[in-house]
Amino acid sequence: MFEWFPKQRRLKIMEEPFPSEWEDIIRRNMVHYSMLGDDEQKRLHGLIQIFVTEKSWEGCGGLKLTDEIRVTISAQACLLILNIPQNYFENIETILVYPSEMMLPQRKPGFFETVLEPLEPARPISGQAFQQGPVILAWDTALYQGRQSKAGSNVVYHEFAHKLDMQDGAADGTPRLRDREEYRDWVKTCSREYLRLLHDVEKGKRTFLDEYGATDEAEFFAVATEQFFCQPVQMIKSAPELYRVLKEYYRQDPATRAGRNLYDGQEN
């Protein structure tokens, strides 16, 4: 019964016509939307309607929330779950949106903690996801990166990948998978690619994946997700096995979309 009520509510939400103004917003602010097929776009519309409705949105730092902000962020977030059944980011209740980068305060040591090295100073961030809390985003970054066709970074993809990672109870770079076989394949492949990135960064080598992914396994998954959707063709060339496991997890093939989009553009 507890599952029946949300399901019925969501079906009712998706029965509502998708606003034409929202369609205009997505086409303007999400470059990857035009690469989706008609069925994928329709499915994304339904997820956006649910996401906008179910989540609590708060404008921070003087930002006044608008449909453009909600729909632009929702469209990018929901692309990640487009083909993942029964996943509506249940572990997210609130999205906090700031006008631009916000300062992350310096971490304070615990009462019984012995500080052996300098604490990381306060620094600006454009996004953050909490295990038992909200997602925080900088609107100007989310808008700019959503519109860029060649950008390798996307703060919305990054932070919502963290929330997918956290759905099994731990931010460890391994999201909730389908079975043991997929889990074994994931751990083997991603561990190898993470260690390769870590080694290359330590040696000062140029890497395809952003070196921030070498921070830990959780950041590796978030960075890999960004580049899976933003630079899929390059990922196939640089890390084909990593692309394969991400393709199987997300049940999407962004490289094929990108190639089809390029071909259509040349034809036109």
C-alpha positions, 0 to 999 in steps of 0.5 A: 500500500505504501508503494501504491500511493506514490505510484498513483500520484506519479501517474496522475502527475505524468498525465498532465500535459508537459508545459510548452514553456518548460520544453522551451527552457530545456531546449535552451538550457540543456544541450544533451536534450536535443540528442534524445529520441522522441520516446526518450524526451517524452519519458524525460518530461514525465520524470521532470514533472515528478521531480519538480513536484516532489522535491522541496526547492529553496533559493538561497543567497537572495536567489528567487526561484523560477520555473527556469531554475527548477526545470533546468536542474530537474532535466539534467538530474533526471537524465541520469535516471532516464532508464533506471526503473523505479528510481526517483531519487527517493533519498533527496528531499531538498535542493538548495540553489545559490546564485553562484559559488558558495564558500565551504567553511573550514572543517573544525576538528572534533573534540577528541581529534588530534590534528596532525596536519593543517585543516583544509581552508575554506574554499568556493564550491559550485555543488555539494551532496550530503548523505542524509541531506540536501543537494546544493547547487550554484545556479550560474554554473548549472546553467552554463555547463548545461548549455555547453556541448563540449564541456567535460564538466557538469555540476548537476550530473556530478552531485546527483551521481553522488546521490545515486551512489548513496542510495545503498547507504554508502558513498563508496563509488558503487551505486545500487546494482542489479545483481552479484555479477554486475557488482563483481564486474563493476568493482573489478573494472572501476577499481582498476580504472581508479587506480590507473587514474591515481597512478597517472595523477601521482606521476603528473601524467595528463589524464582524460578523466578529471584528476579530481576523480583521484580524490577517492572512489566516490569522486571517481564515480561522480567525475566518470558520470560527468564525462560519460554524458559530456564526453562519451566518444572520448571516454570510449577511446580512453577508457572503453571498459569504464564506458561499458560498465557505466553504459550498463548501469545507466542503460544509456549510450551517449556516444551513439547519441552524440554520433547520430547528432553529429551526422544529422548536423552534417546532413542539415 
